[in-house]
Amino acid sequence: PLYTMNDWNLGGGTFNWQGGPVSVNNVTLHNSSTWNGNSDVTINGAFDWANASVIGAGTGVVMLNGGGSVSGSWNHDLVGRQLINAAGSTWVWSPSGNYYFQTGQGSVLENRGLLDIQSDRSYLAYYGGSSLVDNSGTLRKSGGAGTTTFSVPFNNSGTVEAQSGRLAFTADGSHTGTFANS
């Protein structure tokens, strides 16, 4: 069955969702929280992610229909899950500090909407195993004077824009879309 829930506010500790597919209004993940599970989760409102981890067992899709934000001054981990920013959604990355977005063990970040990077944080292969970024929407770097590096395979069939600083892609990938410097 599909479960429907209001809001999840995960503020510390570990949250495990193994109960089957769920639809949630809004999710706030912060204060070194760990969100574990292998069930599909659809977030219809905002997904606000600050200083926390999203971990799965190689299955389970997190669908962002309402966009949201990545903020805070600590590492963010995406391990073994597929995270999709849906078409029409805006997801803003604006973390501070010299920390990273760490990934691995089969994780996939799929952008179909607008992924707006407003800092110099990099996306790194850290946990071993494969990782992938697949952009069919718009990935834009609009903030930060330095470099944001993607050190995992990056496929682009959409648009990649560097309006501020630099974007660097240091792993293989398929590039049939547009790359633009502003």
QUITANOR-V288302 format. One line per field, one symbol per residue. phi: phi as a letter, one per 20 degrees, with the letter a starting at -180 (. if undefined). psi: psi as a letter, one per 40 degrees, with the letter a starting at -180 (. if undefined). Layout:
phi=???
psi=???
This chain:
phi=.eeccfddcddondddcceogcdcfccdcblmfcddqcefcddededdcclbcdccdncndddeedmqbdboccfddccmcdddefgneddddbfdnddcedbrlnfcddddddddedbdfdddfcemmebbdcdddcdcddbneedddddcgcdcddcdcdebmcdccdcfrdcdeddcdd
psi=ihihibihhhgiahhhheeiiihicihhhiffihhiieihhhhdbihhhhfiihhafeihhhhheeaaihaifiihhhheihhhhiheihhhhfiiifiihiiafeihhhhebhhhhfaeiihihdeiaiiihhhebhhhheiheahhhhfihhhhebhhhgehaihhheiiihgeahhih.
